[in-house]
Amino acid sequence: MNIFLDDGGVMNDNARRGPEWERFVGRFFAPRLGGDPAAWGAVNPPVARREWQRMSAHFTANPGAPLSPFLRSSHAA
């Protein structure tokens, strides 16, 4: 289990948290799905950005739409 500790308010220092997140993502996925932890960490930011853009576009076009159908369609893709 990983615990993220805040520096005093809101965890918003991406310069500090980004590298930590990439390390933790790699440590999470590599034992479960195989591969190199550093590779998992490196690929996570662009994939997360792409998925955030898809979700933002979907909910901009469909305000008030429920989240669960979007998530199901994302997992099927």
C-alpha positions, 0 to 999 in steps of 0.5 A: 500500500502507498500513502501520499503525504501532503506538504501542508494543504493541497497536493499540488506540487507536480514538480515534486509529485510527478516523479513520485507518481511515476515510480509508484505507478511502475511499482504497481503495474509491473508485478501485476502485468509484467514489464519494466517499472520505469517503462510503466511510469514513463508511459503513464503521463501521456496515457493519463493526459489522453484519457483526461482529454477524452473524458473532458470532450465527452462530458463537454458534449454531454453535460450531466451524463452519468460517469458509468457508461463512459467508463464502460465504453472506455474499458471496451475500447 
